[in-house]
C-alpha cells in the first residue's frame, strides 16, 4: 500500500474555550493535532486550558483543574491515588488511569502498559493543557479515552520563590530561575510538597525538579526537557459504607496495620529538533527516555518494579495554498520487571516475578483541506502494531501481540456566519489489554482477550458574540464500544481482565464564557465560566458469571457534572474566584443496586499582587475549599469485593472543609 494512502484520514478537534484569552477563538493555536493551527479551523473535540485558567487553582492537586473540562472526571482518592474518566471510558481501572495517553513537551508519560500518572507532575510549572476527548488513535495510537498534552511554562527573566500552607499540615515550597533571550531560554524549577493528610496513614512527600529550554540554531530550534520526581506516599485505601459515614478520617484496617505505602523515583527526558526544510516544509523529531524504580509495602505482599523506556516521535509537515499534510511515526520500547514477595527478618519468598518487554509503533498521516473559505475538511489515519514478550517463574515465558490496528478519523467544519461554526466528525479508537489483564488467576495467559475498540461520532457548534464577550461551545457525541476491557478482581491483590461485550456512551457537553464587566477601574473585570456535561453510559451486551447486565448503567461515572466559576478583578492586581461543582449520582457496581448521591462543593480564593519596586513583586493568595463541609466520596472503587465476611470498601472520602494561603516573591 503506498504510504500516501495514509492521508485518507482525519483528526478533528475543537476547543471548549475555558479562559479569558480563549474567548476569541481565532487567536488560539493548538498542537494536540500535531498540526499547529487555529482551533476555529479544526473540527473535533479538544479543550484548551491556558495559564490564566490553571492559576485559578491551588495546584496542590490537578483534579480540580481537569474536572473543569466538560466530559472529564478525575476521581481523587488521595494525592497519589486517582483515576481519569473521559466520556465514560476508563472507569473500570481500580487505582489508576489507563485508556488515555499523555505527553509533556512531546515526551510520553504513559508507560507501555497504558498506565498514565499525571498527578505526580508539578502543575505549577505547566503553562498549557490541551485535551482530546474520546478516541484519538488516529494520531496517538492506543488511547480510547483520549489524549492529554502538557506544555511547560516559558517564563521571562525572573527568579521566583514561595510557599503554600494549608489544612492537615499541607505545605509546598518552590523555587525557580528563568533566563530568556532571543536565541536561548532555560527554565529551572524545584518543588517540595508535603501533607499529613486528613486520614490515618495518609502522609505524603513529593520532590519535583524540572529543567527545560530552547536554543535557536540557524533555521532550527533545539529544545529539551528533564523531569525528576521522588515520591513517598502512605496508602489509607478505601472504606466500607459504615466507616465512610461514621469515621471518614480512618484508614482501612489492614493498610493501617502495616503502615502501607508506595515509594518511587522517576526521571523522564527528551530532546526535540525542529527544522525548516524549505518554504513550505518543516520537520520535528523528539528522542525520549525514562526510568522508574518503585516499591510498595502492602498488607498481602510487597511489590517491586523497575521500568526503563526509550523511543522517538518524528513528524513531517507540508503546507501550500489550501491544504496541509502531516506524516509521522512513533516508536516506543520498554523493559518492565516486577515481582511480588513476602519478607521477614529471616527470609524473602517470591510470590510472582515477570520480566516484560513491550514495544509498539505508530505510523500516521493527516490532511487538512480548505474546501472553500467557509468549509474545511480534515482526515487522519494511524497504523499501530503492539508486541510483548515476557518471562516469569518456572520457565513461564511467551510472546504475543495483536494484528495491525487501523484507526481512521474524518471531520468537517463549516462557518455558518462570521460568529458561528459547526462541525461533524467520526473517529476510531482502541486500547490493548495489559499483560496483567491477560493473565488468569492460575497464571495462564488468556489467549482470547481482545483489544477494546470503538467509534465515536460527534457534532458541535461554537458561537461568539460580535464583541467576543460571550462564547458558547456545545457538543453531542455517541461512542459505540466493542469488547470493553473489564478488570475483574479475584482477590485483594489478584486481578484479571475480561471483555465486557458491547457498551454505548452518549452525552452532551457545554462550555461557555461570559464577560459581564470589563473595566480597568472599579468595578473592574467580572467573568462567568460554565462547564456542563451529562452522559448515559450503558451495557448493551454484557454477561459475567451467568449474570446478565444488559441495559444497566456503567458504574463509576457521574450522570452529570457542572462547574460554575465566577472571576472578579475589581482592580488590576486583585482577583477573587468563586467555584461551584455539582457532581451527579454514580452507581457503585454493575448490578446498579448501590449508588452515591449527587453533591455540591464550593470553594473561594482571593489573590493580591503587589509591586514593591520595578524589580521585586509579591503575590499573596488565601482561600477555602469545601466551604460548607460537604461529606462526599471523591473516588469510588467500582465493584468492590468482600473478603472474609468484611463489608466491601467502595469509598474514598473527600477532604472536609480546609483552608490554604500562599506567599510568593518575584525578582525580575
Secondary structure, 3 states (H helix, E strand, C coil): CCHHHHHCCECCCCEECCCHHHCCHHHCEECCCCCCEEHHHCCCCEEEECHHHHCCCCCCCCHHHHCCCCCEEEEEEECCEEEEEECCECCCCCCCECCEEEEECCEECECCCCCECCCCCCHHHEEEEEEEECCCHHHHCCCCCEEEEEEECCCCCEEEEEEEEECCCEEEEEEEEEEECCCEEEEEEEEEEEECCCCCCCCEEEEEEEEEEEEEECCEEEEEEEEEEEEEEECCCCECHHHHHHCCCCCCHHHHHHCCEEEEEEEEEEEEEEEECCCCEEEEEEEEEEEEEEEEECCCCEEEEEEEEEEEEEEEEEEECCEEEEEEEEEEEEEEEEEEEEECCCCEEEEEEEEEEEEEEEEEEEEEEECCCCEEEEEEEEEEEEEEEEEEHHHCEEEEECCCEEEEEEEEEEEEECCEEEEEEEEEEEECCCHHHHECCCCCECCCCCCEEEEEEEEEEEEECCCCCEEEEEEEEEEEEECCEEEEECCCCCEEEEECCEEEEEEEEEEEEEEEEECCCCCCEEEEEEEEEEEEEEEEECEECCEECCCCECCCCCCEEEEEEEEEEEECCEEEEEEEEEECCEECCCCCCCEECCEEEEEEEEEEEEECCCCEEEEEEEEEECCCCCCCEEEECCCCCCCCCCCCCCEEECCCCEEEEEEEEEEC
